[in-house]
Amino acid sequence: MRSKLQQLGLIFTGMCAGVLISLNFPANADKAALAPLPMQELRALADVFNAIKQGYVEPVEDDKLIRGMIDGMLASLDPHSGYLDGSDLQRLETMIDGNYSGLGLSVVGEDGAVKVISPFRGSPADKVGIKSGDFITHLDGRLIVGQTLDESVAQMRGRSGTSIQLTIFRPGRDEPFDINVTRGLIELEPVTWELQDGNIGHIMINEFSRDVGSDVFAAWEALQGEATGRLNGLVLDLRSNPGGSLDEAVALSDLFLTEGRIVSQRGRARGENIAYDAETVFRGDIAAGLPIVVLIDAGSASASEIVAGALQDHRRAVVMGEQSFGKGSVQSLLPLGREAALKLTTARYYTPAGNSVQEGGIKPDIRVPQLSDPDLAKRARFQMRESDLRGHLINELGIEDKEVEKDTRDDPRFQQTAEELKEKGIEDFQLHYALETLRRTSPKSIAARVK
């Protein structure tokens, strides 16, 4: 188990939104910070344990009570800390391997229901139109509200080619509705790319798994080879990317920066205070100052926010789209023997300007709503971010989550409806707006748009 996790390098993107995990082990802990065990409180815990064993209406197994104690302790901390064993740990290994049979969803439990953070781009769930913020209430007609997230996820998994019916409650709609999804082999391509009209490159980063930095560099070289002449701009698309490897987020940012801080993390233990800087000895800025737009939305979390924040703070790119998820914490994976591990929040991370994205997220320089989404207006009020998760870590800097400046509200292109855009052949308004901006704007004037 430990060797497989170490092979990953750093971070795992799991069933929680944008989980950022570094493989730290107990030796990294600051032993001076350890306090004596609170014996009086532990005796109270033992008294409750014995009272349940002796007086509960039905016999209760010891392991059930012990697991309940562990889960209760971790639930009192934040939504990203947890105890992993059995099927939870197997699911972690499966996600690290990068392929499994299922629907391709990033989900979280909320009040006994399953809430969608985002579908993975190109997955079966994405293709049938499941959206961020949807609640899944039934599977094949059976109510799943009230059961554990692990139980629900296990039922959604299955052999590739088999179908399952999901009952969806979508905030903004009056009635739930059913969607049939055919399970598929989820082998996400971390990086995809295409050359757009006007010699504009479009690189989509779907997750931050191993080698993403190298994959983006390869995509850049491929775009240069396909372009007729010099590339005129680049769109880095981080929408609906729930996170992944911190190392790969740093490697990707480093491709477009010549110097300076990329990200830093700070925790209570001395070993958690780490800074990551651009490595100018290798490539410098591979795009040599070419205009870059970074696209983000509410599904962009964790490692995605590190990249967006680094390029934004260094004024290397214009960030467009919607405010990101706001996942600004790091989880360390602490093995507990061979069959279990503790996923514990141990640090916060900060952008080069010293800003924490915890709760507030990355605010775009140019706010661009996804007007091609017909449910946009109704769903906007119910969009979920880190600050909506129960027990979320508070932004210790006290930064207010102010409304993003709507500096695009007078743009006539923002007055179009989803139906009008569809008639014009525009299926993705955010991407369309980013491409049009790069086509119509000179490098100097687009740089001036950066706050």
C-alpha positions in Angstrom: 0.0 0.0 0.0 2.7 2.5 1.0 4.9 1.9 -2.0 1.9 2.3 -4.4 1.1 5.7 -2.8 4.7 6.8 -3.0 4.7 5.9 -6.6 2.0 8.5 -7.2 4.3 11.3 -6.0 2.0 13.5 -4.0 -1.7 14.1 -4.3 -4.9 12.2 -4.9 -8.1 13.5 -6.4 -10.9 11.5 -4.9 -14.6 11.5 -4.2 -14.2 14.8 -2.3 -13.7 18.0 -4.2 -10.2 18.9 -5.1 -8.5 16.8 -2.4 -4.9 17.9 -2.2 -2.8 15.2 -0.5 0.9 15.1 0.2 2.5 11.9 1.3 3.8 12.9 4.7 4.5 10.4 7.4 4.5 10.5 11.2 8.2 11.3 11.3 7.4 14.7 9.9 5.3 15.7 12.9 6.6 18.3 15.3 7.0 16.2 18.4 7.3 19.2 20.6 3.7 20.1 19.8 2.4 16.8 21.2 0.5 17.2 24.5 -0.2 14.7 27.2 -3.3 12.5 26.7 -6.4 14.0 28.3 -7.1 11.1 30.6 -10.3 12.4 32.1 -11.9 12.8 28.7 -10.6 9.4 27.6 -12.2 7.9 30.7 -15.5 9.5 29.7 -15.1 8.0 26.3 -14.6 4.6 27.8 -17.6 5.0 30.0 -19.8 5.8 27.0 -18.3 2.8 25.2 -19.1 0.5 28.1 -22.6 1.9 28.6 -23.5 1.2 25.0 -22.0 -2.3 25.1 -24.0 -3.1 28.2 -27.3 -1.3 27.7 -28.0 -0.8 24.0 -31.2 -2.5 22.8 -29.2 -4.8 20.5 -25.7 -6.2 20.7 -23.0 -3.9 19.1 -19.7 -5.1 17.7 -16.6 -3.4 19.1 -15.2 -2.5 15.7 -18.4 -0.6 14.8 -18.2 1.5 17.9 -14.4 2.1 17.5 -14.9 3.2 13.9 -17.7 5.5 15.0 -15.4 7.1 17.5 -12.7 7.6 14.8 -15.2 9.0 12.3 -16.7 11.3 14.9 -13.3 12.8 15.8 -12.4 13.4 12.2 -15.8 14.8 11.3 -15.4 17.4 14.0 -12.3 18.8 12.1 -13.1 19.6 8.4 -14.7 17.8 5.5 -11.4 16.7 3.9 -10.0 14.7 6.8 -10.9 11.1 7.1 -10.0 7.5 8.0 -9.4 5.1 5.1 -9.6 1.4 5.3 -11.2 -1.5 3.4 -13.2 -0.3 0.4 -12.2 3.4 1.0 -8.5 2.5 0.8 -9.2 0.3 -2.3 -11.0 3.2 -4.0 -8.0 5.4 -3.3 -5.7 2.8 -5.0 -8.1 2.5 -7.9 -8.1 6.2 -8.5 -4.3 6.4 -8.2 -4.1 3.7 -10.9 -6.1 6.0 -13.1 -8.8 3.7 -14.4 -12.0 2.1 -13.1 -15.5 1.2 -14.4 -18.1 3.7 -13.4 -19.8 7.0 -14.1 -16.9 9.5 -13.8 -18.1 11.8 -11.0 -16.5 13.8 -8.2 -19.1 13.8 -5.4 -19.4 14.6 -1.7 -21.9 13.6 0.9 -24.2 16.3 2.2 -26.9 15.8 4.8 -27.1 12.1 3.8 -27.4 12.8 0.1 -24.8 12.6 -2.7 -24.0 15.9 -4.2 -22.0 16.3 -7.5 -18.9 18.5 -7.4 -18.3 18.0 -11.1 -18.4 15.3 -13.7 -15.1 14.4 -15.2 -14.8 15.9 -18.7 -15.7 13.3 -21.4 -17.0 10.7 -18.8 -20.4 8.9 -19.1 -21.8 11.3 -16.5 -20.6 14.3 -18.4 -22.0 13.0 -21.7 -25.5 12.6 -20.4 -25.6 16.1 -18.9 -25.0 15.7 -15.2 -24.0 19.0 -13.7 -22.1 20.4 -10.8 -24.5 21.0 -7.9 -26.9 18.1 -8.8 -28.1 15.9 -6.0 -28.4 12.1 -6.6 -31.3 10.8 -4.6 -32.1 7.3 -6.1 -30.2 4.6 -7.9 -32.3 2.4 -10.1 -35.4 3.6 -8.2 -33.9 2.9 -4.7 -33.6 5.7 -2.3 -30.0 6.3 -1.3 -30.5 9.4 1.0 -29.3 8.4 4.4 -26.8 5.8 3.5 -23.0 6.4 3.6 -21.2 8.0 0.7 -19.1 4.8 0.4 -22.2 2.7 -0.1 -23.6 5.0 -2.7 -20.3 5.2 -4.7 -20.0 1.4 -4.6 -23.5 1.1 -6.2 -22.6 3.6 -8.9 -19.5 1.6 -9.8 -20.0 -1.5 -12.0 -19.0 -3.3 -15.1 -18.4 -1.2 -18.2 -21.4 -1.4 -20.5 -24.0 -1.8 -17.8 -26.6 0.9 -17.2 -27.9 2.5 -14.1 -30.7 5.0 -13.6 -30.0 8.1 -11.5 -32.8 10.2 -10.0 -31.5 13.8 -10.0 -32.7 16.8 -8.0 -31.3 19.9 -9.7 -31.6 23.2 -7.8 -33.7 25.5 -9.9 -36.0 22.8 -11.3 -39.3 22.1 -9.8 -39.3 18.3 -10.1 -36.6 15.6 -9.9 -35.9 13.7 -13.1 -34.3 10.4 -14.1 -31.2 9.9 -16.3 -29.9 6.6 -17.6 -26.2 6.3 -17.6 -24.1 3.5 -19.2 -21.0 2.8 -17.1 -17.7 3.1 -18.9 -14.1 2.4 -18.3 -12.9 5.7 -16.8 -9.5 6.3 -18.2 -9.3 10.1 -18.1 -6.8 11.7 -20.4 -5.2 14.2 -18.1 -4.3 16.6 -20.9 -6.0 17.1 -24.3 -5.5 19.9 -26.8 -6.7 21.3 -30.1 -5.7 24.2 -32.4 -8.5 26.7 -32.8 -9.1 29.2 -35.6 -6.6 32.1 -35.6 -3.7 30.0 -34.5 -5.0 29.9 -30.9 -4.0 26.9 -28.8 -6.5 25.3 -26.4 -5.1 22.9 -23.8 -7.5 21.2 -21.5 -6.2 19.9 -18.1 -8.7 17.5 -16.8 -6.9 16.3 -13.7 -3.5 16.7 -12.1 -2.2 13.1 -12.2 1.4 12.1 -12.8 3.3 13.7 -15.7 0.7 16.4 -16.4 3.5 19.0 -16.6 5.3 16.9 -19.3 2.0 16.3 -21.1 1.2 20.0 -21.3 4.7 20.7 -22.6 4.1 18.0 -25.3 0.7 19.5 -26.1 2.4 22.9 -26.5 5.0 21.5 -28.9 2.3 19.7 -30.9 0.3 22.9 -31.2 3.3 24.7 -32.5 3.9 22.0 -35.1 0.3 22.1 -36.3 0.0 25.9 -36.4 0.5 27.7 -39.7 3.1 30.1 -38.5 3.4 31.4 -35.0 0.8 30.8 -32.3 -1.1 33.9 -31.4 -2.5 32.9 -28.0 -3.2 30.0 -25.6 -6.2 29.0 -23.5 -5.4 26.9 -20.5 -8.7 25.3 -19.6 -9.0 24.2 -15.9 -12.8 24.1 -15.7 -14.3 21.2 -13.7 -10.8 20.1 -12.7 -11.1 19.1 -9.1 -7.4 18.9 -8.4 -4.6 16.3 -8.1 -0.9 16.4 -7.7 0.8 19.4 -6.1 4.0 18.5 -7.8 2.2 18.6 -11.2 0.5 21.9 -10.4 3.9 23.4 -9.7 5.4 21.8 -12.8 2.6 23.2 -15.0 2.9 26.7 -13.6 6.7 26.5 -14.0 6.3 26.1 -17.8 5.0 29.6 -18.1 7.0 31.5 -15.4 10.6 32.6 -15.6 11.1 33.2 -11.9 9.5 33.7 -8.5 7.2 31.9 -6.1 4.6 29.5 -7.4 2.9 28.4 -4.2 3.7 28.0 -0.5 2.2 25.9 2.2 2.1 26.5 6.0 1.1 24.2 8.8 1.7 23.7 12.5 4.4 21.2 12.0 7.8 22.6 10.8 7.9 20.0 8.1 4.7 21.3 6.5 6.2 24.8 5.8 7.3 24.5 2.2 7.8 27.0 -0.6 7.9 26.1 -4.3 9.6 28.4 -6.8 10.0 28.5 -10.6 13.0 26.6 -11.8 14.5 28.9 -14.4 17.4 26.6 -15.0 15.3 24.4 -17.2 13.0 26.1 -19.7 11.8 29.5 -18.4 8.5 30.6 -20.1 8.0 28.1 -23.0 5.4 30.5 -24.5 7.9 33.4 -24.5 5.3 36.0 -23.4 2.5 34.8 -25.6 -1.0 36.0 -24.3 -2.6 33.3 -22.1 -6.1 33.0 -20.8 -6.8 30.6 -17.9 -10.4 29.4 -17.7 -11.8 28.4 -14.3 -15.3 27.7 -12.8 -16.8 26.6 -9.6 -15.5 23.0 -10.3 -11.9 24.2 -10.4 -10.3 23.3 -7.1 -7.1 22.7 -5.3 -4.2 22.1 -7.8 -6.2 24.0 -10.4 -6.4 27.0 -8.1 -2.7 26.8 -7.5 -2.0 27.2 -11.2 -4.6 29.9 -11.7 -3.4 31.8 -8.7 0.3 31.6 -9.7 -0.2 32.8 -13.2 -2.6 35.5 -12.0 -0.4 36.9 -9.3 2.6 37.0 -11.7 0.4 38.8 -14.2 1.3 36.1 -16.7 -2.2 35.2 -17.7 -5.7 36.7 -17.7 -8.0 34.5 -15.6 -11.6 34.2 -17.0 -14.7 32.4 -16.1 -16.3 32.0 -12.6 -15.0 32.1 -9.1 -13.3 28.8 -8.3 -14.2 26.2 -5.6 -12.0 27.6 -2.8 -10.1 24.5 -1.6 -7.0 25.9 0.0 -5.8 23.1 2.3 -3.4 20.2 2.0 -4.1 16.7 3.3 -1.3 14.4 4.4 -1.7 10.7 4.1 -0.5 9.0 7.3 -0.4 5.1 7.0 -1.7 3.3 10.1 -0.3 -0.1 9.6 -0.8 -2.0 6.3 -4.5 -1.9 6.1 -5.5 1.7 7.0 -4.5 5.3 6.6 -5.4 8.7 8.0 -6.1 11.5 5.6 -5.5 14.6 7.7 -5.5 18.3 6.9 -2.1 19.5 7.8 -1.5 22.8 6.0 -3.0 25.7 4.1 -1.5 26.8 0.8 -0.9 30.4 -0.4 -0.6 32.1 -3.8 2.6 34.1 -4.7 1.0 37.3 -3.4 0.4 35.6 0.0 -3.4 35.1 -0.5 -5.2 32.0 0.8 -7.9 30.6 -1.5 -9.6 28.8 1.3 -13.3 29.6 1.2 -12.9 32.5 -1.2 -11.3 30.7 -4.2 -9.6 32.4 -7.1 -11.6 35.4 -8.5 -11.4 35.8 -12.2 -9.9 39.0 -13.7 -12.8 38.9 -16.2 -16.0 37.3 -15.1 -17.6 35.2 -17.9 -20.7 33.2 -17.0 -21.5 30.1 -19.0 -24.4 31.5 -20.9 -24.7 28.4 -23.0 -26.0 26.6 -20.0 -29.8 26.8 -20.1 -30.0 26.3 -16.4 -27.5 28.9 -15.5 -29.8 31.5 -14.0 -31.6 29.0 -11.8 -28.6 27.1 -10.7 -26.4 30.1 -9.9 -28.1 30.6 -6.5 -27.3 27.0 -5.5 -23.7 26.7 -6.8 -21.6 24.8 -4.2 -18.1 25.8 -3.2 -15.8 25.0 -0.3 -17.5 27.6 1.9 -20.7 25.6 1.6 -19.3 22.4 3.0 -20.2 21.8 6.6 -17.2 22.2 9.0 -15.0 23.7 6.3 -11.6 25.2 7.3 -11.9 29.0 8.0 -9.7 31.4 6.0 -7.5 32.5 8.9 -6.5 35.7 7.1 -10.1 37.0 7.5 -10.4 37.8 3.8 -14.0 38.6 2.9 -15.5 36.7 0.0 -16.7 39.8 -1.9 -18.7 39.5 -5.0 -16.5 39.5 -8.1 -16.6 42.7 -10.1 -18.9 42.3 -13.0 -16.7 44.1 -15.5 -18.3 42.4 -18.4 -22.0 43.2 -17.7 -22.2 45.8 -20.4 -20.7 43.6 -23.1 -23.5 42.9 -25.7 -22.2 39.4 -26.0 -23.4 38.8 -22.5 -27.0 39.6 -23.3 -27.5 36.4 -25.4 -29.6 33.5 -24.2 -28.6 29.8 -24.4 -31.0 29.3 -27.3 -29.6 32.2 -29.3 -26.1 31.0 -28.8 -27.1 27.5 -29.9 -28.6 28.9 -33.1 -25.2 30.5 -33.7 -23.4 27.2 -33.2 -21.8 28.3 -29.8 -22.0 25.3 -27.5 -19.4 26.7 -25.0 -19.7 30.4 -24.4 -16.8 30.7 -21.9 -14.4 29.1 -24.3 -15.8 31.1 -27.2 -15.4 34.4 -25.3 -11.8 33.5 -24.3 -10.9 32.7 -28.0 -12.5 35.8 -29.3 -10.7 37.9 -26.7 -7.3 36.5 -27.9 -8.2 36.9 -31.5 -9.4 40.5 -31.2 -6.9 41.8 -28.6 -3.3 42.6 -28.9 -0.9 41.1 -26.4 -0.3 44.5 -24.7 -3.9 45.3 -24.3 -4.9 41.8 -22.9 -2.1 42.1 -20.4 -3.6 45.4 -19.3 -6.8 43.6 -18.4 -5.0 41.8 -15.6 -5.8 43.3 -12.2 
